[in-house]
């Protein structure tokens, strides 16, 4: 183990199989090749958030795959989005000292405390943890959690929609992740039209991690339109979240256009933050970058909000060039020019 330099090498040397998931902007798989190149600092992290890569490293013994282990890691990035390798190396050293090449060995109290209290370890939100559990079980061809059956009964029984308190994120995440199985898609489409606000919002938090089909995207787009017309910010925000990973880019663009043209959205900071966090993939042109920055600059937000959202989006590899170009765009408004001047001036 003395020649181990990366987590990938360590996991392979220890004889494990492993999967990597992004836990930041949405819960999604990352290929071994992407992770390997990221660890070598040859590739910027594709989904950075607040200058960190939030990752779930799931691993298990090749010969006894009934027991699985996971590290939730918050790895710091430099200004180019590349891994700061020293922080990863410190964590790797702790793991090697505690476990050696046997990942199933039990560390002593001091070693376990060092692992638990390492600053690179983070605790995902309940929503993200539920989505990760669902996706990881599906990836490993394991059955869904025991909560899925109750969640299915719930969304199929309009008479008991008000009795949603016993339905947690996990069951809804299982249905969302396995949306292409059985009749789950039809059941979700039907339920969305009837669900009370709180379970609807919980379901949307699960759907945002799934590449949803046209049928469901259309139902959610209609829900978004009605919510915007009725000035229902909570429903609009969550419908927008659920649409952010639609398979058809057209639905993402329609949803974003509706939002950016809405007075309701422009007066609510939560929408600006959510759009930056989940719609980055359609902000991949200079025109789109300028339009979003115009929206933020003209909204009643503090300059700090503009600065933070710009910093967040300029750190993403697919949007970086476009947001840098937006700083010099010749047709920017006075409001945007003023916000940019304050951004640059500090």
N, C-alpha and C positions, 0 to 999 in steps of 0.2 A: 504493500500500500504506500510505500515511500515515494513512488513516482507518480502518484495520483495528483492531478492538477485541477480537475474540474468535477462537478457533481455528476456529469454524464459518465466520466471515466470511473468514478467511485461506484456508481450504481451498476455499471457493467461488470466491473471487477468483482463486485460482491455477488454476482450471479443472479441479479434481479431482472425482472421485466419492469418497465416503468412507463408512465404516461405523464405528459405535462399539460396543464390547463392554465390559461390566462384567467385571473380572478379580478381584473381591474374594471375595464369598460363594460365587458360582459363576460360571462363564463363560456369559454370556448377552447377547443383543443389546439395545441401548438405541436407542430411536427418535431420529431427527434432532430431532423436536420436543422430546422430553425433554432432549436434550443442549443444544439452543439455550436453553431456559428455565433449565436448570441454569447455563449460562455467564452468563446475565443475572442470576443470583442471584435469580431469580423462583421457583425450585423447589428444595427441598432434595434432595440426592442420595438416590435411593430405596434404595440398598444400601451405606450407609457402613460402613467397617470401621476401627476405631481412628482415628476423626476424619479419615479420608481417603476420597477416591474413587479407586479403582484402575481405570484405564481402558486399553483398547487402542484407539488411533485408527489405523484402517487406511485408506489412501488410494492412489489411482492416477490416472494421466492419462486423461481421458475418451477421447482419441483413440488411446492406445497402452496398453491395459489389460493388457499381458502382463508388466509390471513393477509390483510392489506394494511399498508402504512401510508401516512401522508405528512408532508411538511408543507405548511403555508408560509411562503417566503416573500419578504418585501425587500427586493434587491435594489440598491441605489444605482442611478445612472448618471453619466456625465452630461455635459451640455450638448453632446452629439447623440445622446440616447444610447451610448454604449455602456456595457456593464463596468462598474467600478470593481475590478477583480479582487482588490484587497479585502473588501467586506465579505465577498463570497468565500475567499480563502480562509478567513477566520472561522466562518461557520463550518467549512469543510474540515478544518483542523479539529474543531470541537467534536464533530461526528466521528472522525477517525479515532480520536483519543478515547471516546466513550464506547464505540461499537467495534472498532477494528474492521475486519471484513465480514463480520457476522451481524447483519442488521437485525437479527432476531434476539440477539443477546441483550440482557437487561443491564443498563448502566447503573452505577451506584447512585446514591442520593445526590452527591455533589455534582456528578456528571449530568444527571437528569435535570438538576436545577439550572446548570449552565446552559443546557439545551433549551429548556423552557423559557429562560429569561433572556435569551439572545435577542438583541434588537432587530434581527432580521426576521424573527418569527412574528406573525400577526394572526389575529382572530378574524375570520370573515364575518360579515353580517349574516343574520339568519337567512335572508333571501339568497345570498350568494352561496352559502353553505348548502342550502336545499338544492339549488341548481347544480352545484358540483356533485353532490351525492347522486342525483338522478342521472347526470351525464356519465359519471364514472361507472356506475352500475350498468348502464346500457353499453358502454364501450367494452366492458369486461364480460358481456353477455350474462349478467346476473339479473335476477328478477327485480322488479321495482320494490320499494319499501312497503311495509304493511299498511302505510297510510293511504296508498293509492285507492284501495277499494272504497274507503269511506268518502274520499274526494269524488270518485265517480258517482257514488250514490247521491251525493250532495248536488252535483251539477245537473243530475237527471231528475231531480224532484223539486219542482217549482213551489210546492206546498211547504217546503221546509227551508227555503232560501234565507229566511230571517234567522234561522238557527245555524248560523255559519261559524260561531265562535269556536267550535271544536275542530274545525278544519284548519290545519296549519299549512305553512308554505310547502312542506315536503310532499304531501299528497298532490297538491296542485302542480308542483314542479315535475312530479312523476308523469302526470297526464300530459303536460306541455312537452316534455322530452320525448314521450312516446306517442306524439300526436298522430303519427302515420300508422299506428297500430290499431287494429280493431275498428271501432267507429268513433274514436276519440275526437277527430276533427269535426265531424258533424255535431257531436254532443257539445263541444266547446262553442261552435258557431251559434247554436241554438241558445245555449245558456247565457252568452254575452248579452243577448237582447233583453234578458230578464233579470240578471243578477243585480242585487243591491250594491251600492257604491263600494263598501269595504271589501267584499269578496271579489268584485270586479277588479279593483285596484291590485289586490293580492295576485290574482291570476295574471294580470298584465305584467307584474314584476317578474313572473316566471316566463312569460312568453317573450320577453325582450332578449332572452338568451337563445331563442330558437329561430331558425330560418323558416318563417311561416309561409304557407301557400297562399295563392291568389284568393281563394274563397274566404279564408279567414281575414286576410288583409283587407278585403272589400268591406267586410262586416265592421272591422275596427275603424276603417276610414269613415264610414257612415256615422259611427259612434262619435268620432272626433268632430265631424262637421256639426252634428247636433249639439254636442257639448260646447263648442265655440259659439254657436248661435244663442245658446241659453246662458252663456257666461259662466259655465260650470268648470272652473279651473281644475278641480281635482280630477274629474273624469277626463277632461281634455289632456291633462298632463300624462295620465297613465295610458290612455289610448295612444298617445304619441310615443310613449316608451315602447309599447308592445309592437308598434309599426316599424320601429327603428332597424329591425333585422329582417324585414320582409325579403323574400327571395327575389321579387320583382323590384328592381331599383326605382321603377316608376312610382310605386306606392310610397317609397321613402321620400322621393322628391315632392310628390303631391302633399304628403303630410307636412313636410318641412315648409313648403310654400304657404299652405294654409296657416301654419303657426306664425310665420314671419309677417304675414299680412293681417294678423289679428291684434286688435287693441287689447284684448284680454291678455294675450301672451306677452305683448311688449311692456305691460305694466307689472309683470310678475317675474321676479328674479329667478325663481325655480326653473322656469322654462329655458332661460338663457343657459343656465348651468347644465340642464339636462340635454339640450341640443348639442352643446360642446362635448359632452361626455358620451353621447350615443349616436350622433349623426355625423361623426367625423368622416365617414366613408363617402358621403355625398358632398362634403365640403372640399372636394379634390380638384378644384379649378380656381384660378384667380378671381373669376367673376363670382363664384359661390362664396369665396373667402371675403371678398369686399362686401357682398350683400349681407353676410352674417355680421361682420364688424360694424357695418352701417346700422344694423338692427340694434346691436348692443350699445353703440355710441349714442343713439337717439332715444334709447330707453332710459327711464329715470333711475339709473344705477349709479353707484359711486365709481370714480375712476379706478379704484382698486379692483372692482369687478371686471372692468375692461382689461386691465393689465393681467389679471389672473387667467382669464379665458384665452387671451392671446398667447400667453406663455404656455398654457396647456396645449393648444392646437398647433403652435409652431414646433412643439417637441415631437409630434407624430410624424414619422417618415413620409407618409403619403400626402400630408397637408403642409409640411414645413415650407417648401418652396412657394406655394401659393399664398400663404399668409405673410411671408417675407415680401413677395411681390405686391401684396395689398398695401404695404406701407408707402409705396411709391406710386400708387395708382393715380393717374392724372385726373380721373373723374370723381374722386372721393369728395364727399360733402364737407361743408365747413365743420359740422359736428364731428365727423370722423377725423378730419385733419387736426382738429383741436385735441381729440383723444389720443391720436398718434403722437402729437408733439409732447403731451404730458407723459406718455409712455416712454418715449425716448429720453425726455428730460429728467425722468425720475421723480 
